[in-house]
Amino acid sequence: MAAIVYLASAFLLGRLMTELIMVQNTKDEGRRNRIWVLIVSCFGIGVLALSWLLYFLAYLLHVAFKVKQPLLPANIMVILVVAVCTAICVIRRRKAGQRLFGENLISDRKLFLKECIWFGLLFVFFLYTMAYVFHVTGDRLYSGFTVFSDYAPHTAMIRSFSHSANYPTQYPHFGGADVKYHFMFQFLVGNLEYLGLRIDMAYNLVSALSLWGFVVMLCQLAYRLSGSFAAVILSPVLLVFRSGTAFFRFVEEHLKAGDLLKTLADNTTFIGYTPNENWGLWNYNVYLNQRHLGFGLLIMSVVIWAFLDMFEEGAGVDARGLAFIKNRIFSKEAWKPIRPERAILFGMIIGLCSFWNGACVIGGLLILCGMAVFSNGKADYLILAAVAVFFSWIETHIFITGQAFSFGWYWGFLSENKTLPGVLWYLIQVTGLTFVGLIPALLLMKRSERLYTAAFLFPLIFAFCFSLTPDINVNHKYIMISMAFMSVIWGVTLAKLFRYGAVTCVSAGLVIVLLTVTGLYDFVVIVKDNDAYHRLSVPLHSEITDWISDNLSEKDLMLTPEYSMNEVTMSGVMMYMGWPYYAWSAGYDTYYRGGQASLIYTTDNSKMLAETVKRENIKFILYEEGMTYEELDCREDVIASVYPEVFRSEDGRIRIYETRTTESVESGNAVASEG
């Protein structure tokens, strides 16, 4: 119940904020039901603002006032603040004869009924698929094979807030350092779990709401461009079931081998013929394992929506060719600020999303940059970008020590052939008709739709030209952002074909098949590779999880094997180094810590052991029966000779040694002096 109260408070705060920044714009208000944009904006902006307020209040209570678990008083305070502000707003609006949620939100009741049915089905689909791959049965948490590797750092971060007090915030798979990875979505889920909502319910609910909100915004854009409900239906379908050439090549290979039907039935791995495509980089699985991506996309789409009027006004200027370019670039009208105060507020909103999903901040700013080229009010775009960068800069300097990212030229993304034809061929392979098919589709588009297409391509161009992290694979999110908005362009284009008779209807149907068949088979793989026989199981509570939660604080660094997701990580403990890839891809120096961890576990020199443990500030060492580290045999006997055992699991499999007690220090000094 408390968790629902928190989400309701966030929604109300979002309503108060949308009243100030006026998310709604004016085009087609007589035909379009404004309620959907309002609902989605209230949820996204409200959760963003309230969660930041809660986080910093909890941080202050824990760090400054030494409150051991600050979430309870922090929640009470923020909910009371929202309740008071809402009451004041309601009273004022009633005196003015106004409603809290505004007037004329539903202009077309027939359309609204269809939207309710379609959007309701979409939400059920998103919630069901989220729960299918991540759910609790009995006392165990199950994560499907296609997603559990991503959930490992996310669940560890969630538990670091719900079971501990991770302030100042650290990365659980690389504890004792700063936090370089966006964590606020996990903080939100951790808070909801702390308030009583089971971890799978909390994670799945806000994930489904976030992705649903983004898709609703795409649907509203599709209807805005076309006035067709067919485009509203097609856009989410094209988003979920991606385009690509992999399925056609897969079929060709296995037809030649004579085992197509058997392989289609038995296969449980993603198909693909480009580097790492078999990870599921391009299909719906991305939205299932990167849950915070949906929320970032939601905030990004709300900000973009607020600037559509300015963009379309500029795109509709009655000029062609060079005259249009001159009018859009070199005229005072194109640059004159229109609503700078709103640009400041929206810049703050998208900037505050940096530690929810940084890729969406960059992707959103890139699309807005593309819109600004053809838009009126370019000064407003500059103001928004400057404010967003400023808030991102503040956040990175609060949470990150040193350089936040490394910006550099990196041509070609993952394409093996880095020539221009090679890169284009790679793009065709991973996206199929999504981009190459736009060439003939441009003939059916209005000028405004062509300009939308150009703006939506900016994140894709960035992905093939630049790198911000050590792992270039993460650039796939920028391409996914462009693909998501391209689903709207394709939905609008195909909806037009359905209006022109039987021949064009058949053609549209064929194009839909070509656009979705690879994604449909990917979805079949998702279903099969996350069923009851393809899941990782972790107990929600165990003696190890509970002991660590009860006896270690966020300041206690524990040396463990290179764990991914298990009873230890579910305690929210700060590991000296968990699974290396998670920390490495986030920008941490895993090579140094890997060497130190290997030394501690494998050395036969007790003096070197004691010195290394002290230098690395490790408070606990976990030893698992029969373990090796980096394929080297571990020396528990040396560890046990220096430090006392403070925990042993009932089955004797896990032993934990404490390095900070007086007894251990004296023992360590004695052994070191003997050595």
C-alpha positions in Angstrom: 0.0 0.0 0.0 2.8 2.4 0.9 4.4 1.8 -2.5 1.2 2.7 -4.3 0.9 5.8 -2.2 4.4 6.8 -3.3 3.5 6.3 -7.0 0.3 8.2 -6.6 2.2 11.0 -5.0 4.7 11.0 -7.9 1.8 11.2 -10.4 0.2 14.2 -8.5 3.6 16.0 -8.4 3.9 15.4 -12.1 0.5 17.0 -12.6 1.6 20.1 -10.7 4.8 20.3 -12.7 3.1 19.9 -16.1 0.8 22.7 -15.1 3.9 24.9 -14.8 5.7 23.8 -18.0 2.7 23.2 -20.2 3.5 19.9 -21.8 0.5 20.1 -24.0 0.8 21.7 -27.4 -1.9 22.9 -29.7 -2.1 21.0 -33.0 -5.3 19.0 -33.6 -6.5 19.5 -30.0 -10.1 19.3 -31.3 -9.4 15.8 -32.8 -6.8 14.3 -30.5 -7.5 13.1 -27.0 -5.1 15.1 -24.8 -5.6 12.8 -21.8 -2.9 10.3 -22.9 -0.1 12.8 -23.2 -1.1 14.2 -19.9 -1.2 10.9 -18.1 2.1 9.8 -19.5 3.8 13.1 -18.8 2.5 13.2 -15.2 3.9 9.8 -14.5 7.3 10.3 -16.1 8.0 13.8 -14.8 6.5 13.1 -11.4 8.5 9.9 -10.8 11.7 11.7 -12.0 11.3 14.7 -9.7 10.0 12.9 -6.6 12.6 10.2 -6.8 15.4 12.7 -7.0 13.9 14.6 -4.0 13.6 11.4 -2.1 17.2 10.3 -2.9 18.8 13.6 -1.8 16.7 13.7 1.4 17.6 10.1 2.2 21.3 11.0 1.4 21.2 14.0 3.8 19.5 12.0 6.6 22.0 9.2 6.4 25.2 11.1 5.9 24.6 14.3 7.9 22.2 13.0 10.6 23.4 9.4 10.8 20.0 7.8 10.2 20.8 4.1 9.6 17.9 3.5 7.2 16.7 6.9 6.0 14.1 5.8 3.4 11.2 5.7 5.9 11.4 9.3 7.2 12.4 10.5 3.7 9.3 8.9 2.2 7.0 10.4 4.9 8.4 13.8 4.3 8.2 13.9 0.5 4.7 12.4 0.4 3.5 15.0 2.9 5.0 17.8 0.8 3.2 16.5 -2.3 0.0 16.2 -0.4 0.2 19.8 0.9 1.1 21.2 -2.5 -1.7 19.3 -4.2 -4.2 20.5 -1.6 -3.2 24.1 -2.2 -3.4 23.7 -5.9 -6.9 22.0 -5.7 -8.2 24.8 -3.5 -6.9 27.5 -5.8 -8.3 25.8 -8.9 -11.7 25.3 -7.4 -11.9 29.0 -6.5 -11.1 29.7 -10.1 -13.7 27.2 -11.3 -11.1 24.8 -12.7 -10.4 21.1 -12.4 -7.0 19.7 -11.3 -6.5 17.8 -14.5 -7.9 20.4 -16.9 -10.8 20.6 -19.4 -11.5 18.9 -22.7 -9.1 16.1 -22.2 -11.3 13.7 -24.3 -12.4 15.3 -27.6 -13.3 12.2 -29.5 -15.1 9.5 -27.4 -15.2 6.9 -30.2 -11.4 7.3 -30.7 -10.9 7.2 -26.9 -12.7 3.9 -26.6 -10.4 2.4 -29.3 -7.4 3.9 -27.6 -8.4 2.4 -24.2 -8.7 -1.0 -25.7 -5.4 -0.9 -27.7 -3.4 0.9 -25.0 -4.8 -1.5 -22.4 -3.7 -4.5 -24.5 -0.3 -3.0 -24.9 0.1 -2.5 -21.2 -1.0 -6.1 -20.5 1.6 -7.3 -23.1 4.4 -5.3 -21.6 3.6 -6.3 -18.0 3.2 -10.0 -18.9 6.4 -10.2 -20.8 8.3 -8.3 -18.0 6.9 -10.8 -15.5 7.6 -13.8 -17.8 11.3 -13.2 -17.7 11.5 -12.0 -14.0 9.2 -13.2 -11.3 9.0 -14.8 -7.9 7.5 -18.2 -7.3 7.4 -19.4 -3.8 10.5 -18.1 -2.1 12.7 -18.0 -5.2 13.3 -15.3 -7.8 13.6 -16.5 -11.4 15.4 -14.7 -14.2 15.3 -15.9 -17.8 18.5 -16.9 -19.6 18.2 -13.9 -22.1 18.1 -11.3 -19.3 19.7 -12.5 -16.1 23.2 -11.2 -16.9 21.8 -7.7 -17.1 19.7 -8.1 -14.0 22.7 -9.1 -11.9 24.1 -5.6 -11.5 20.6 -4.1 -11.4 19.2 -6.3 -8.6 22.4 -5.8 -6.6 21.9 -2.1 -6.9 18.2 -2.4 -6.0 19.0 -4.4 -2.9 21.7 -1.9 -1.9 18.9 0.6 -1.3 16.1 -1.7 0.0 18.4 -3.8 2.3 21.1 -1.2 3.0 21.7 2.5 2.8 23.9 3.1 -0.3 24.7 6.7 0.3 27.1 8.0 -1.0 26.2 5.7 -3.8 28.6 3.0 -4.9 28.4 0.4 -7.6 27.9 -3.0 -5.9 29.9 -5.0 -8.4 32.9 -2.6 -7.8 32.3 -1.3 -4.2 34.4 1.3 -2.4 34.5 3.6 -5.5 32.2 6.1 -7.1 29.2 5.2 -9.2 29.7 5.6 -12.9 26.5 3.7 -14.0 23.1 5.3 -14.0 21.3 4.0 -10.9 18.2 6.1 -10.2 15.7 3.6 -11.8 17.2 0.9 -9.5 16.8 3.4 -6.6 13.1 3.8 -7.4 12.6 0.0 -7.5 14.6 -0.4 -4.3 12.4 2.2 -2.5 9.2 0.5 -3.7 10.6 -2.8 -2.3 11.4 -1.1 0.9 7.9 0.2 1.1 6.5 -3.4 0.8 6.1 -4.2 -2.8 7.9 -7.4 -3.7 11.0 -6.9 -5.8 9.6 -8.5 -9.0 6.3 -6.7 -8.7 8.1 -3.3 -8.2 10.6 -3.9 -11.0 7.9 -5.2 -13.4 5.3 -2.6 -12.7 7.5 0.5 -13.1 9.2 -1.1 -16.1 5.9 -1.8 -17.8 4.5 1.6 -17.1 7.7 3.3 -18.4 7.8 1.4 -21.7 4.0 1.7 -22.1 4.3 5.4 -21.6 6.9 5.7 -24.3 4.9 3.7 -26.7 1.8 5.7 -26.0 3.8 8.8 -26.9 4.9 7.2 -30.1 1.3 6.4 -30.9 0.2 9.9 -30.2 2.9 11.1 -32.6 1.7 8.6 -35.2 -1.8 9.9 -34.9 -0.6 13.5 -35.0 1.2 12.9 -38.3 -1.5 10.7 -40.0 -4.9 11.1 -38.3 -5.1 7.3 -38.8 -5.7 4.8 -36.1 -4.0 2.2 -38.3 -0.8 4.1 -37.7 -1.4 3.9 -34.0 -1.7 0.1 -34.2 1.2 -0.4 -36.6 3.8 1.7 -34.8 4.1 -0.4 -31.6 4.0 -3.6 -33.6 7.0 -2.4 -35.7 8.8 -1.3 -32.5 8.4 -4.7 -30.8 9.2 -6.9 -33.8 12.3 -5.5 -35.3 13.3 -5.6 -39.0 16.5 -7.4 -40.1 17.9 -9.8 -42.6 18.9 -12.5 -40.2 15.8 -14.6 -40.5 16.0 -14.8 -44.3 19.6 -15.9 -44.2 18.8 -18.4 -41.4 16.0 -19.9 -43.5 18.2 -20.1 -46.6 21.0 -21.9 -44.8 18.7 -24.5 -43.2 16.7 -25.1 -46.3 19.9 -26.0 -48.0 20.8 -28.2 -45.0 17.4 -29.8 -45.0 16.7 -29.3 -41.3 14.7 -26.0 -41.3 11.6 -27.1 -39.5 13.5 -29.0 -36.8 15.9 -26.1 -36.3 13.1 -23.6 -36.0 11.4 -25.7 -33.4 14.6 -26.5 -31.4 16.6 -23.3 -31.5 16.7 -21.3 -28.3 19.4 -18.7 -29.2 19.0 -15.5 -31.1 20.0 -15.6 -34.7 22.3 -13.2 -36.3 25.3 -12.9 -38.7 26.9 -9.7 -37.5 29.1 -9.2 -34.4 27.1 -9.8 -31.2 23.8 -9.8 -33.0 23.2 -13.2 -31.2 23.2 -11.3 -27.9 19.8 -9.9 -28.8 21.2 -6.4 -29.3 18.4 -5.3 -31.7 15.2 -7.0 -30.6 12.6 -6.7 -27.9 14.9 -8.4 -25.5 16.7 -5.0 -25.1 13.6 -3.5 -23.5 13.2 -6.6 -21.2 16.7 -6.5 -19.8 17.5 -2.8 -19.9 14.5 -1.7 -17.9 15.7 1.8 -17.2 15.9 2.4 -21.0 12.1 2.5 -21.2 12.0 5.3 -18.5 14.7 7.3 -20.3 12.8 7.0 -23.6 9.6 8.1 -21.9 11.2 11.3 -20.5 12.9 11.9 -23.9 9.6 11.6 -25.8 7.8 14.0 -23.4 10.5 16.7 -24.0 10.4 16.1 -27.8 6.6 16.3 -27.8 6.7 19.8 -26.2 8.7 21.2 -29.1 6.7 19.7 -32.0 4.6 22.8 -32.5 7.8 24.9 -33.1 9.2 22.2 -35.4 6.1 21.9 -37.5 5.7 25.6 -37.8 9.2 25.9 -39.1 8.8 22.8 -41.4 5.6 24.3 -42.9 7.2 27.5 -44.1 6.0 28.2 -47.6 9.4 28.1 -49.3 11.4 25.6 -51.3 15.1 24.7 -51.9 17.6 27.4 -51.0 14.9 29.8 -50.0 13.7 27.3 -47.4 17.3 26.8 -46.1 17.9 30.5 -45.9 14.6 31.0 -44.1 15.4 28.3 -41.6 19.0 29.1 -40.9 19.7 32.8 -41.7 16.5 34.5 -40.6 15.9 36.3 -37.3 12.5 34.5 -37.1 14.2 31.1 -37.1 16.4 32.0 -34.1 14.2 34.3 -32.0 13.4 32.8 -28.6 9.7 31.8 -28.2 9.4 30.4 -24.7 12.8 30.4 -23.0 11.4 29.8 -19.6 9.9 26.5 -20.8 13.1 25.6 -22.5 14.9 26.0 -19.1 12.5 23.7 -17.3 12.6 21.0 -20.0 16.3 21.3 -20.1 16.3 20.6 -16.4 14.0 17.6 -16.9 16.1 15.9 -19.6 19.3 16.8 -17.7 18.0 15.1 -14.5 17.6 11.9 -16.5 21.3 11.5 -16.9 21.5 9.0 -14.0 18.3 7.2 -15.1 19.6 6.5 -18.6 22.4 8.6 -20.0 22.0 7.2 -23.6 18.5 8.6 -23.7 19.7 12.1 -22.7 22.2 12.1 -25.5 19.8 10.5 -28.0 17.0 13.0 -27.1 19.4 15.9 -27.5 20.5 14.6 -30.8 16.9 14.3 -32.1 16.2 17.8 -30.7 19.3 19.0 -32.6 17.9 17.6 -35.8 14.5 19.3 -35.1 16.2 22.6 -34.4 17.8 22.7 -37.8 14.3 23.1 -39.4 12.5 24.7 -36.5 11.5 28.1 -35.3 12.9 29.2 -31.9 16.4 27.8 -32.3 17.4 29.9 -29.3 15.0 27.8 -27.2 16.8 24.6 -28.3 20.1 26.1 -27.4 18.8 27.0 -24.0 17.4 23.6 -23.4 20.7 21.9 -24.5 22.8 24.2 -22.3 20.6 23.6 -19.2 20.6 19.8 -19.8 24.3 19.7 -20.2 24.7 21.8 -17.0 22.6 19.5 -14.9 24.3 16.5 -16.3 27.6 18.1 -15.5 26.5 18.7 -11.9 25.3 15.1 -11.5 28.5 13.6 -12.9 30.6 15.8 -10.5 28.5 14.7 -7.6 28.6 11.0 -8.3 31.7 10.4 -10.4 35.4 10.8 -9.5 37.5 11.8 -12.4 36.3 11.6 -16.1 32.7 10.6 -16.6 33.2 9.4 -20.2 35.8 9.4 -22.9 34.5 11.1 -26.1 36.3 10.1 -29.3 35.9 9.4 -33.0 35.0 5.8 -33.7 33.9 5.1 -37.2 31.8 2.1 -38.2 30.4 0.9 -34.9 30.5 -3.0 -34.9 30.8 -3.4 -38.7 33.8 -5.6 -39.6 34.3 -3.7 -42.9 34.9 -0.1 -41.9 34.5 1.3 -45.5 31.4 3.3 -46.2 29.9 0.5 -48.4 30.8 -2.0 -45.6 29.1 0.1 -42.9 26.0 0.6 -45.1 25.8 -3.2 -45.7 26.2 -3.8 -41.9 23.3 -1.4 -41.3 21.1 -3.2 -43.8 21.8 -6.5 -42.2 20.9 -5.5 -38.7 17.9 -3.3 -39.6 16.6 -4.7 -42.8 14.1 -2.4 -44.5 13.9 0.1 -41.6 16.3 2.5 -43.1 17.0 1.4 -46.7 13.3 1.0 -47.3 12.9 4.7 -46.6 14.3 5.6 -50.0 11.1 4.7 -51.9 9.0 5.5 -48.9 10.1 9.2 -49.1 7.9 9.5 -52.2 4.8 9.0 -50.0 5.9 11.4 -47.4 5.0 15.0 -46.8 7.8 17.5 -46.3 7.2 17.6 -42.6 7.5 13.8 -42.4 10.8 13.9 -44.3 12.1 16.4 -41.9 11.0 14.2 -39.0 12.8 11.3 -40.6 16.0 13.4 -40.9 15.8 14.4 -37.2 15.2 10.9 -36.0 18.3 9.7 -37.8 20.7 11.8 -35.7 21.2 9.2 -33.0 22.0 6.6 -35.6 24.6 8.8 -37.2 26.2 9.4 -33.8 26.4 5.7 -33.1 28.5 5.0 -36.2 30.8 8.0 -35.7 31.6 8.4 -31.9 32.3 6.4 -28.8 31.8 7.5 -25.1 32.6 4.3 -23.2 35.2 1.5 -23.4 32.6 -0.9 -24.8 31.4 0.2 -28.2 28.5 -2.3 -28.0 26.6 0.2 -25.8 26.2 2.5 -28.9 23.5 0.1 -30.1 21.1 2.1 -27.8 21.4 5.1 -30.1 20.5 3.0 -33.1 17.6 1.5 -31.2 16.4 5.0 -30.4 16.4 5.9 -34.1 14.7 2.6 -34.9 12.0 3.3 -32.3 11.1 6.6 -33.9 11.3 5.1 -37.4 8.5 2.7 -36.3 6.3 5.8 -36.3 7.4 6.9 -39.7 6.8 3.4 -41.1 3.5 3.1 -39.3 2.3 6.4 -40.9 3.6 5.4 -44.4 2.0 2.0 -44.3 -1.3 3.4 -43.0 -1.4 5.6 -46.2 -1.0 2.5 -48.4 -4.1 0.9 -46.8 -6.2 3.7 -48.1 -5.5 3.3 -51.8 -7.1 -0.1 -52.7 -6.5 -3.8 -52.9 -3.1 -3.7 -54.6 -1.5 -1.2 -52.2 -3.1 -3.1 -49.2 -1.4 -6.3 -50.4 1.9 -4.4 -50.9 1.6 -2.9 -47.4 0.9 -6.3 -45.9 4.0 -7.7 -47.7 6.2 -4.8 -46.4 4.9 -5.5 -42.8 5.9 -9.1 -43.1 9.4 -8.1 -44.3 9.7 -5.6 -41.5 8.6 -7.9 -38.7 9.5 -11.5 -39.5 13.0 -11.4 -38.0 11.6 -9.7 -34.8 8.8 -12.2 -34.6 11.2 -15.1 -34.6 13.4 -13.3 -32.1 10.3 -13.1 -29.9 9.8 -16.9 -30.2 13.3 -17.3 -29.0 12.6 -15.0 -26.0 9.6 -17.2 -25.1 11.6 -20.4 -25.4 14.8 -19.3 -23.8 13.0 -17.9 -20.7 10.6 -20.8 -20.0 10.7 -23.0 -16.9 13.7 -24.9 -18.2 15.8 -21.8 -19.1 15.8 -19.7 -15.9 18.3 -18.8 -13.2 16.9 -19.3 -9.7 18.0 -17.3 -6.7 16.4 -17.4 -3.2 14.7 -14.2 -2.1 16.0 -14.7 1.4 18.7 -17.1 2.7 21.0 -17.4 5.6 23.8 -15.8 3.6 21.7 -13.0 2.3 20.2 -12.2 5.7 23.6 -12.4 7.5 25.3 -10.0 5.1 22.3 -7.6 5.2 22.3 -7.7 9.0 26.1 -7.5 9.6 27.6 -5.4 6.8 27.0 -1.7 6.1 27.5 0.1 2.8 31.0 1.0 4.0 32.1 -2.6 4.3 33.9 -3.9 1.3 33.7 -7.7 0.8 36.1 -9.8 -1.4 34.1 -12.5 -3.2 34.5 -14.7 -6.2 33.5 -13.1 -9.5 29.8 -13.4 -8.8 27.1 -12.5 -11.3 23.8 -13.0 -9.5 23.3 -15.2 -6.5 22.5 -15.1 -2.7 25.5 -12.8 -2.0 24.7 -10.2 -4.6 21.0 -10.2 -3.6 22.1 -8.8 -0.2 23.2 -5.5 -1.8 26.7 -6.0 -0.5 29.6 -3.9 -1.8 31.8 -6.4 -3.6 35.5 -5.6 -4.1 34.9 -7.0 -7.6 31.9 -8.9 -8.9 31.6 -10.1 -12.4 34.3 -8.1 -14.2 32.4 -7.2 -17.4 29.8 -5.1 -15.6 32.4 -2.9 -13.9 34.7 -2.8 -17.0 31.9 -1.7 -19.3 30.9 1.0 -16.9 34.5 2.4 -16.9 36.2 0.9 -13.8 39.7 -0.4 -13.7 39.0 -4.1 -13.3 42.4 -5.2 -14.3 44.0 -3.7 -11.2 41.4 -5.1 -8.8 41.5 -8.5 -10.6 45.2 -8.8 -9.9 44.8 -7.8 -6.3 41.9 -10.2 -5.7 43.9 -13.0 -7.3 46.8 -12.2 -5.0 44.7 -12.3 -1.9 43.0 -15.5 -2.7 46.1 -17.4 -3.9 49.1 -16.1 -2.1 50.9 -18.3 0.4 52.6 -15.3 2.0 50.6 -14.2 5.0 52.4 -10.8 5.3 51.6 -10.0 1.7 48.0 -11.0 2.3 47.6 -8.8 5.3 49.2 -5.8 3.6 47.1 -6.1 0.5 43.9 -6.5 2.4 44.6 -3.4 4.5 45.7 -1.4 1.5 42.5 -2.3 -0.5 40.3 -1.6 2.6 38.7 -5.0 2.4 36.7 -5.8 5.5 35.4 -9.3 4.7 36.7 -12.2 2.6 34.2 -14.8 1.4 35.5 -18.2 0.5 33.5 -20.8 -1.4 34.3 -24.5 -1.0 36.6 -25.7 -3.9 36.8 -22.2 -5.5 39.5 -21.0 -7.9 40.2 -17.4 -8.9 41.3 -16.7 -12.4 41.9 -20.5 -12.8 44.3 -20.5 -9.8 43.8 -22.6 -6.7 42.8 -20.5 -3.7 44.6 -20.7 -0.3 41.9 -20.6 2.4 44.4 -22.0 4.9 46.5 -18.8 4.6 43.4 -16.6 5.0 42.2 -18.6 8.0 45.6 -18.3 9.6 45.3 -14.5 9.6 41.6 -13.7 10.0 38.9 -15.2 12.1 35.9 -17.0 10.6 32.7 -15.1 11.4 30.2 -17.0 9.3 29.8 -20.5 8.0 26.7 -21.6 6.0 24.7 -24.6 7.3 26.0 -26.8 4.5 29.6 -25.5 5.2 29.9 -24.4 1.6 30.5 -20.7 2.3 32.9 -19.3 4.9 33.3 -15.6 5.6 36.4 -14.1 7.4 36.4 -10.6 9.0 39.6 -8.5 8.6 38.8 -5.5 10.9 38.3 -7.0 14.3 40.9 -6.5 17.1 41.5 -10.3 17.1 42.1 -10.4 13.4 44.4 -7.4 13.4 46.5 -8.8 16.2 46.7 -12.2 14.6 47.6 -10.6 11.2 50.3 -8.5 12.8 51.7 -11.6 14.6 51.7 -13.7 11.5 53.2 -10.9 9.4 56.0 -10.3 11.9 56.8 -14.1 11.8 56.8 -14.0 8.1 
